[in-house]
């Protein structure tokens, strides 16, 4: 339990939180929580994937155009794709090519 006192006065304690201990360990993170997404009202998305072996950030427009920043070990790529996926540009930093 984490306690604070109003103006430092011990007569007025407030419980403001709790702390983990050896007896009360924090919960194990659910692997599904390694992916996060923010979606706008019109359908644009910003997605983060921190899964083991796959670290990416994806920005996608409502129309389907996307930019993917891939930080997966050894990858270091930026991909830009149009909504039809017919056209794309990949910047591969490891291979030093576009």
Z-matrix of the N, CA and C atoms (Angstrom, degrees):
N
C 1 1.423
C 2 1.531 1 107.86
N 3 1.312 2 115.48 1 138.37
C 4 1.460 3 121.79 2 178.29
C 5 1.524 4 107.74 3 -111.29
N 6 1.331 5 115.73 4 122.30
C 7 1.464 6 121.15 5 -174.13
C 8 1.522 7 109.59 6 -119.51
N 9 1.321 8 115.83 7 139.17
C 10 1.466 9 122.51 8 172.90
C 11 1.521 10 107.03 9 -124.76
N 12 1.314 11 115.55 10 160.40
C 13 1.461 12 119.96 11 -177.61
C 14 1.521 13 110.14 12 -122.44
N 15 1.324 14 114.97 13 137.02
C 16 1.460 15 120.71 14 -179.46
C 17 1.529 16 109.30 15 -61.78
N 18 1.319 17 115.39 16 117.51
C 19 1.472 18 122.87 17 -179.73
C 20 1.529 19 111.85 18 53.71
N 21 1.333 20 117.78 19 29.04
C 22 1.456 21 122.16 20 179.27
C 23 1.520 22 114.44 21 74.78
N 24 1.315 23 117.62 22 7.27
C 25 1.469 24 122.44 23 -177.91
C 26 1.528 25 109.54 24 -86.32
N 27 1.349 26 116.85 25 117.07
C 28 1.465 27 121.94 26 -176.65
C 29 1.526 28 113.26 27 -64.93
N 30 1.290 29 118.14 28 -12.08
C 31 1.467 30 120.97 29 178.39
C 32 1.529 31 112.08 30 -79.00
N 33 1.333 32 116.91 31 -13.68
C 34 1.466 33 120.72 32 -175.60
C 35 1.532 34 111.02 33 -125.73
N 36 1.342 35 116.88 34 72.47
C 37 1.471 36 119.76 35 -179.72
C 38 1.534 37 111.72 36 -81.05
N 39 1.325 38 114.58 37 150.43
C 40 1.467 39 122.34 38 174.15
C 41 1.525 40 108.01 39 -130.99
N 42 1.309 41 116.86 40 133.24
C 43 1.465 42 120.73 41 172.77
C 44 1.521 43 106.02 42 -85.08
N 45 1.340 44 116.07 43 118.89
C 46 1.465 45 119.31 44 -176.44
C 47 1.525 46 113.31 45 -113.00
N 48 1.323 47 117.25 46 -0.59
C 49 1.457 48 118.32 47 178.26
C 50 1.512 49 111.50 48 170.61
N 51 1.336 50 114.46 49 -170.21
C 52 1.456 51 120.06 50 177.35
C 53 1.518 52 108.47 51 -138.23
N 54 1.311 53 115.53 52 160.09
C 55 1.457 54 122.05 53 -178.56
C 56 1.519 55 109.13 54 -123.51
N 57 1.347 56 116.87 55 152.85
C 58 1.460 57 121.59 56 177.70
C 59 1.519 58 108.69 57 -81.09
N 60 1.322 59 116.49 58 153.14
C 61 1.460 60 122.18 59 177.53
C 62 1.524 61 108.52 60 -140.53
N 63 1.330 62 116.00 61 179.05
C 64 1.467 63 119.87 62 177.91
C 65 1.527 64 110.82 63 -63.34
N 66 1.322 65 116.88 64 -31.06
C 67 1.465 66 120.89 65 179.64
C 68 1.528 67 112.27 66 -83.24
N 69 1.319 68 116.79 67 -26.73
C 70 1.475 69 121.61 68 -178.68
C 71 1.526 70 108.38 69 -125.48
N 72 1.323 71 115.46 70 82.50
C 73 1.467 72 121.34 71 -177.45
C 74 1.523 73 110.80 72 -75.03
N 75 1.333 74 117.43 73 153.37
C 76 1.467 75 119.45 74 176.52
C 77 1.526 76 110.20 75 -66.33
N 78 1.318 77 117.82 76 154.78
C 79 1.467 78 120.18 77 179.60
C 80 1.524 79 111.07 78 -66.39
N 81 1.318 80 115.34 79 151.57
C 82 1.464 81 120.94 80 176.78
C 83 1.517 82 107.68 81 -75.08
N 84 1.324 83 116.06 82 134.64
C 85 1.455 84 119.52 83 179.81
C 86 1.519 85 111.02 84 -66.91
N 87 1.282 86 115.61 85 134.49
C 88 1.455 87 122.55 86 176.24
C 89 1.526 88 107.88 87 -74.19
N 90 1.350 89 119.08 88 125.79
C 91 1.461 90 120.63 89 179.94
C 92 1.526 91 112.94 90 -56.17
N 93 1.310 92 117.09 91 -26.77
C 94 1.462 93 119.83 92 179.11
C 95 1.523 94 111.18 93 -66.32
N 96 1.320 95 117.42 94 -21.32
C 97 1.457 96 120.87 95 179.68
C 98 1.525 97 112.57 96 -80.34
N 99 1.315 98 117.36 97 3.73
C 100 1.453 99 121.01 98 177.99
C 101 1.518 100 111.54 99 -77.87
N 102 1.325 101 116.49 100 -7.99
C 103 1.464 102 121.52 101 178.96
C 104 1.522 103 108.56 102 -114.44
N 105 1.317 104 115.85 103 130.30
C 106 1.463 105 121.59 104 179.29
C 107 1.518 106 108.58 105 -129.36
N 108 1.325 107 115.53 106 150.70
C 109 1.464 108 119.44 107 -179.32
C 110 1.522 109 109.87 108 -146.06
N 111 1.315 110 114.62 109 136.94
C 112 1.458 111 121.48 110 173.63
C 113 1.519 112 105.89 111 -115.51
N 114 1.334 113 116.38 112 127.36
C 115 1.464 114 120.71 113 -177.89
C 116 1.524 115 108.93 114 -121.94
N 117 1.346 116 115.76 115 131.82
C 118 1.464 117 120.23 116 178.49
C 119 1.523 118 110.34 117 -80.74
N 120 1.303 119 115.29 118 169.53
C 121 1.461 120 121.03 119 -179.69
C 122 1.527 121 111.11 120 -59.96
N 123 1.341 122 116.81 121 -35.19
C 124 1.466 123 119.53 122 -177.81
C 125 1.527 124 113.67 123 -88.92
N 126 1.342 125 117.72 124 -4.40
C 127 1.460 126 119.48 125 174.53
C 128 1.515 127 116.15 126 110.03
N 129 1.331 128 118.97 127 2.77
C 130 1.467 129 120.71 128 174.27
C 131 1.529 130 107.83 129 -70.72
N 132 1.346 131 117.42 130 144.79
C 133 1.465 132 119.58 131 -179.53
C 134 1.518 133 111.58 132 -130.61
N 135 1.317 134 114.42 133 148.51
C 136 1.453 135 123.35 134 171.56
C 137 1.523 136 104.81 135 -127.12
N 138 1.336 137 116.94 136 114.09
C 139 1.464 138 121.31 137 -174.13
C 140 1.524 139 110.41 138 -119.38
N 141 1.342 140 115.43 139 138.60
C 142 1.457 141 122.81 140 177.55
C 143 1.522 142 107.92 141 -116.68
N 144 1.332 143 117.00 142 133.66
C 145 1.463 144 120.88 143 176.53
C 146 1.522 145 107.87 144 -126.42
N 147 1.322 146 117.33 145 109.26
C 148 1.458 147 122.84 146 179.36
C 149 1.524 148 111.24 147 -105.82
N 150 1.317 149 117.49 148 23.06
C 151 1.462 150 121.63 149 -179.03
C 152 1.521 151 110.41 150 -62.46
N 153 1.322 152 115.09 151 153.06
C 154 1.466 153 121.33 152 178.03
C 155 1.524 154 110.00 153 -55.12
N 156 1.311 155 117.13 154 124.05
C 157 1.456 156 121.53 155 177.64
C 158 1.518 157 114.87 156 78.98
N 159 1.314 158 118.03 157 3.53
C 160 1.469 159 120.12 158 178.94
C 161 1.529 160 108.93 159 -149.02
N 162 1.327 161 116.49 160 100.84
C 163 1.452 162 121.12 161 178.09
C 164 1.522 163 108.46 162 -116.14
N 165 1.332 164 115.81 163 108.91
C 166 1.461 165 120.37 164 -178.14
C 167 1.525 166 110.84 165 -137.13
N 168 1.322 167 114.01 166 155.85
C 169 1.460 168 122.53 167 169.88
C 170 1.522 169 105.22 168 -125.67
N 171 1.333 170 117.32 169 127.31
C 172 1.463 171 121.66 170 -177.87
C 173 1.517 172 109.57 171 -123.36
N 174 1.317 173 115.52 172 128.30
C 175 1.459 174 122.62 173 174.35
C 176 1.517 175 106.47 174 -112.45
N 177 1.332 176 117.39 175 121.22
C 178 1.465 177 120.44 176 -177.94
C 179 1.521 178 109.72 177 -130.51
N 180 1.341 179 114.40 178 132.36
C 181 1.464 180 119.35 179 178.60
C 182 1.521 181 110.04 180 -80.36
N 183 1.305 182 115.36 181 164.29
C 184 1.462 183 121.36 182 178.21
C 185 1.523 184 110.12 183 -58.90
N 186 1.322 185 116.87 184 -31.40
C 187 1.458 186 121.42 185 -179.97
C 188 1.517 187 114.42 186 -80.85
N 189 1.345 188 118.06 187 -4.95
C 190 1.459 189 120.44 188 176.23
C 191 1.514 190 115.40 189 102.81
N 192 1.333 191 119.42 190 -5.15
C 193 1.464 192 120.90 191 175.48
C 194 1.528 193 108.07 192 -69.04
N 195 1.326 194 117.56 193 143.48
C 196 1.462 195 118.30 194 -176.98
C 197 1.520 196 112.88 195 -143.42
N 198 1.319 197 113.92 196 153.77
C 199 1.463 198 123.25 197 172.22
C 200 1.521 199 105.51 198 -128.17
N 201 1.335 200 116.69 199 127.45
C 202 1.461 201 121.38 200 -179.64
C 203 1.523 202 108.40 201 -120.51
N 204 1.326 203 116.47 202 124.28
C 205 1.462 204 122.54 203 172.80
C 206 1.519 205 106.09 204 -100.60
N 207 1.327 206 117.11 205 115.30
C 208 1.464 207 122.13 206 -174.59
C 209 1.522 208 109.52 207 -109.84
N 210 1.326 209 116.79 208 109.45
C 211 1.459 210 122.45 209 178.40
C 212 1.521 211 111.94 210 -103.62
N 213 1.317 212 117.26 211 16.46
C 214 1.451 213 120.97 212 177.98
C 215 1.523 214 108.25 213 -56.06
N 216 1.322 215 116.65 214 141.46
C 217 1.463 216 121.74 215 -176.09
C 218 1.522 217 111.91 216 -46.63
N 219 1.310 218 115.69 217 121.54
C 220 1.454 219 121.06 218 178.65
C 221 1.511 220 114.71 219 83.54
N 222 1.322 221 119.40 220 -6.43
C 223 1.463 222 121.36 221 -175.86
C 224 1.521 223 111.48 222 -88.09
N 225 1.313 224 119.02 223 -68.92
C 226 1.462 225 125.08 224 -177.47
C 227 1.524 226 110.91 225 47.97
N 228 1.346 227 115.75 226 66.14
C 229 1.463 228 121.51 227 -177.98
C 230 1.519 229 110.80 228 -125.44
N 231 1.330 230 114.80 229 150.66
C 232 1.457 231 122.47 230 171.04
C 233 1.517 232 106.01 231 -123.10
N 234 1.327 233 116.97 232 123.26
C 235 1.465 234 121.62 233 -179.57
C 236 1.518 235 109.07 234 -117.89
N 237 1.331 236 116.01 235 133.56
C 238 1.460 237 122.07 236 176.07
C 239 1.520 238 106.51 237 -122.17
N 240 1.340 239 116.70 238 124.97
C 241 1.460 240 121.42 239 -175.19
C 242 1.516 241 110.02 240 -131.53
N 243 1.346 242 116.10 241 142.26
C 244 1.466 243 118.88 242 176.12
C 245 1.521 244 109.69 243 -82.83
N 246 1.316 245 116.34 244 174.59
C 247 1.463 246 120.70 245 -174.88
C 248 1.520 247 113.62 246 -66.48
N 249 1.319 248 118.36 247 -23.95
C 250 1.465 249 120.69 248 -179.79
C 251 1.521 250 111.82 249 -88.31
N 252 1.307 251 117.54 250 -9.48
C 253 1.468 252 126.39 251 -174.13
C 254 1.523 253 112.61 252 60.05
N 255 1.336 254 117.09 253 13.22
C 256 1.465 255 120.22 254 175.68
C 257 1.521 256 110.29 255 -76.14
N 258 1.324 257 115.57 256 -33.88
C 259 1.455 258 120.19 257 -175.60
C 260 1.520 259 109.85 258 -118.62
N 261 1.314 260 115.47 259 133.01
C 262 1.461 261 119.42 260 177.35
C 263 1.521 262 109.95 261 -153.50
N 264 1.313 263 114.58 262 157.51
C 265 1.459 264 122.27 263 175.43
C 266 1.519 265 106.10 264 -127.89
N 267 1.327 266 116.42 265 131.50
C 268 1.459 267 120.94 266 177.69
C 269 1.520 268 107.73 267 -122.03
N 270 1.318 269 115.65 268 123.73
C 271 1.461 270 121.31 269 174.94
C 272 1.522 271 105.95 270 -102.08
N 273 1.319 272 116.22 271 113.53
C 274 1.464 273 121.93 272 -178.06
C 275 1.522 274 108.01 273 -105.74
N 276 1.320 275 117.12 274 103.68
C 277 1.457 276 120.91 275 -176.61
C 278 1.521 277 112.24 276 -69.53
N 279 1.328 278 117.67 277 -36.54
C 280 1.461 279 120.94 278 -179.40
C 281 1.524 280 111.04 279 -64.68
N 282 1.332 281 116.61 280 -41.83
C 283 1.466 282 121.11 281 -179.88
C 284 1.524 283 111.54 282 -87.28
N 285 1.324 284 117.81 283 -6.30
C 286 1.461 285 124.56 284 -178.60
C 287 1.522 286 111.50 285 53.22
N 288 1.358 287 115.57 286 52.49
C 289 1.459 288 119.42 287 178.44
C 290 1.521 289 110.69 288 -147.00
N 291 1.330 290 115.04 289 160.97
C 292 1.468 291 122.97 290 176.79
C 293 1.509 292 107.70 291 -115.27
